[in-house]
Amino acid sequence: MKITVTPDVFKLAQVFTISRGSRTEAKVLTVRVEKDGVVGWGECVPYARYGETLESVTAEIEGVGAPESREALYDLPAGAARNALDCAMWDLECKQAGKRAWELAGLPAPAPEITAYTLSLAEPAEMQAQAAKNAYRPLLKIKLGTPDDMARLEAVRAGAPQSTIIVDANEGWSAEVYADLAPHLVRLGVALVEQPLPAGDDEALIGMERPVPVCADESAHDCSTLAKLEGKYDVVNIKLDKTGGLTEALKLREAALAQGYKVMVGCMVGSSLAMAPATLVAQGAMVTDLDGPLLLAEDRETPLVFDADGVHPPSTTLWG
């Protein structure tokens, strides 16, 4: 098996800001695996929050040799490198077998899923304008994570009075800030709060009222992290760049549901190739957040289709 890694850059449609900083482009790694003339591909987004860089993840991928199976990839830790390799090997297997990924996984054919659309962190007036521009969308996700978010919440709700709203604090609140905001989240009809506290400080959630479901993002990676969520969270955000690929993501979905959690399926800011495998995990999820391609000014040649029905499963020319 031959493995190649290529860095790719996709310009964003506008500056994207969260509590940890801003960006104007998505920097990804495209991985191709070739065997007997058949090529499968996948994409990952190295994430600084988890100590990953384009260079470190490239080195991880190039160091694996020639894995004989997806199971052999578990020698790598959960993260971006294993994700890109795992998804590329799924694509390769599909092409070798002449079957779709969901058939190989023993799943029903996927259908479109309504996806959240993310509003970047900004001043309240700008966020209200963003909300008004996107008020036709059924589900909006707000990036927050500062001590002064009340005005932003009010502004977004004013801009999009009919949309369902979910909030992502990206570890940016303290327990005190979250407790103060919680009743206002209810008042403003917020349906979900992602990672209100830093992953290292989320013990404070134990015993706290959760009038709005609280979702683990940075606190939840793969199946091994589920045990640490008990009593703190109601929902688990599954991202392939955290689980280390589709193989573990499907296992995490099954395990989380079996333990009584609801499931959200999220993404880093990447292209349609990164989102394509996640559409399988998103089937029936409480929340689907696969809007990465909607934030880009450019995408892959055969991108995912987004319309009023949501994000559609990939074509065979894209993945799987």
Salt bridges, closest charged atoms under 4 A:
ASP8 OD2 - ARG300 NH1 3.83
GLU25 OE2 - LYS27 NZ 3.74
GLU43 OE1 - ARG300 NH2 2.76
ASP91 OD2 - LYS95 NZ 3.06
GLU93 OE2 - ARG70 NE 3.06
GLU123 OE2 - ARG152 NH2 3.82
ASP149 OD1 - ARG152 NH1 3.12
GLU154 OE2 - ARG187 NH2 2.55
ASP168 OD2 - LYS141 NZ 3.48
ASP168 OD2 - LYS143 NZ 2.74
GLU171 OE1 - ARG20 NH1 2.89
GLU171 OE1 - ARG49 NE 2.70
GLU194 OE2 - LYS141 NZ 2.77
ASP202 OD1 - LYS232 NZ 3.02
GLU203 OE2 - LYS232 NZ 2.84
ASP217 OD2 - LYS239 NZ 2.93
ASP217 OD1 - LYS242 NZ 2.81
GLU218 OE2 - ARG20 NH2 3.01
ASP234 OD2 - ARG210 NE 3.01
ASP289 OD2 - LYS141 NZ 2.64
ASP307 OD2 - HIS312 NE2 2.91
